[in-house]
Amino acid sequence: MRVSRELLGHFEEEGEGFIWWIVVGDEAWVHHYDPENRRQSMEHCHKQSPEPKKFKTKASPGKDVLTVFWNSEGVALPDFL
């Protein structure tokens, strides 16, 4: 609440230009692979064709943290940790 009041005070003093100085961020875990869903893995083939072999998807070899910072113009900095 204190920070919100400070930001509101800055906005009242400086006007719309103050908004251009605000940068916010968020983070998310990103896996090293993009697994197919059931619909994506379906193949079209003739009824007489042999059934396609399906390979099991291995577990992700790892994951990274993606941190994204953005301002009023859009994404300012995407960063992988």
N, C-alpha and C positions, 0 to 999 in steps of 0.2 A: 504494500500500500504506500509505503514511504517513497519507493522508487517511482511508482505511478504518479504521485503528487509532484515529485521533482521533474519528471518528464513533462507533465502538464504545465508546470511553471515555466520551463524552458520554451515550450510551445507558445505560451501566452506572451513571453518576452520577445522571442525571435520570429514568431509567425511561421508560415508554411515552409520557409527555408530550413527550419530545424529538422523536419521530417527526412530530408536528404542525408542527414548524418546518422540516422539510425541503421544499425546492422544487427541482424538476428541470425541465429544458427540452430542447427539440429543435427542429430547423428542417427545412423541406422547401420545394422549389420548387413553386409553384402556377401553372398555366397560366391564361390569361384566358378560355379556352373549354373546353367539355366535349364532346369528339368522340364521335359515335355509334359504337358497334361494329356489326358486320355484322347481328347479330340484332335490334338496336334499329331499324335502318334498313329492315327488311323490312316490307312492307305487304301486307295481305290484300285481294285484289280478284278479280273474276270472270275466268274464262279468256278471255272475249270483250273484256274491258277492255283499252285500250291500256296498254302498259308505262309505269309512272310514270317521270318524269324524275328523274335523280339529279344533284345538284349536288355539285361537288367542295368538300371542306372546305378552307378556306384555312389556311395555317399560323398558328400563334398569333401575335397581335400583340405578345405579350410575356409575361413571367412575373414573379411577385413571390416574395419569400422570406416564408414563414409561419413565425413563431417561436411556439411554444406552451410555456407554463410551467404546471406543475400540481403539486398537493400531494396529501396523503392524502385530501382531500375531492373531488378532481376537477380540471377545468381551472380554473386561476386567472387566466390572461391569454393570449388569442390575439392576436398582433400581426403585421400585414402591414408589410413594409419596402419 
